[in-house]
Amino acid sequence: MFYNKENLNNAFKELRKLGYFARQNFKCCQSCAWAAVPMDKAKVVFYHAQDNEDLMRYGECYLAWTGDVDEIAAVLEKHGVLLKKPESEASRFEITIK
């Protein structure tokens, strides 16, 4: 099945405009991605290659993040991709492109 990423792309563009280091399909895994985030970035949103496989297969995946949970949630919701807001900083956003 083909999933359209246009809304997700637009959400990431908006997050970058808000000062987030926002990347899609960024590095191979969460550990490598966090290690590659520039040290001066306090606002970060990304999903990695393993998450991208889920996104392409199921139309859903998780986003790693740091920053303002409500600000990120508002952008994702505005673009229609938010499934679930994290309950704590230790969990990730769940998104969809269905």
JOKAPE-V343364 format. One record per pair of residues at least 24 apart in sequence whose ideal C-beta (glycine too) atoms are under 7 Angstrom apart, sorted by the first residue. I is the first residue (numbers start at 1). J is the second residue. D is the distance in Angstrom with one decimal. If there is no record, write none. Layout:
# JOKAPE-V343364
I	J	D
I	J	D
This chain:
# JOKAPE-V343364
3	56	6.7
3	59	4.6
3	97	4.6
3	98	6.8
4	97	6.4
5	97	5.5
7	79	4.6
7	80	5.2
7	81	5.4
7	97	6.7
8	81	5.1
8	95	6.9
8	97	5.3
10	79	5.3
11	75	5.4
11	76	5.4
11	79	4.0
11	81	5.6
14	75	5.1
15	45	5.4
15	72	6.9
15	75	5.6
18	71	6.7
19	43	5.5
20	44	6.4
20	45	5.2
20	67	6.2
22	46	6.8
25	49	5.8
25	52	4.4
30	64	5.7
33	64	6.8
42	66	6.9
42	67	6.7
43	67	3.6
45	72	5.9
55	97	6.5
59	96	5.8
59	97	5.3
59	98	4.2
60	94	6.7
60	95	6.7
60	96	4.7
61	95	6.2
62	92	4.0
62	93	6.5
62	94	5.7
63	92	5.6
63	93	4.1
63	95	5.9
64	92	5.6
65	92	6.8
65	93	6.1
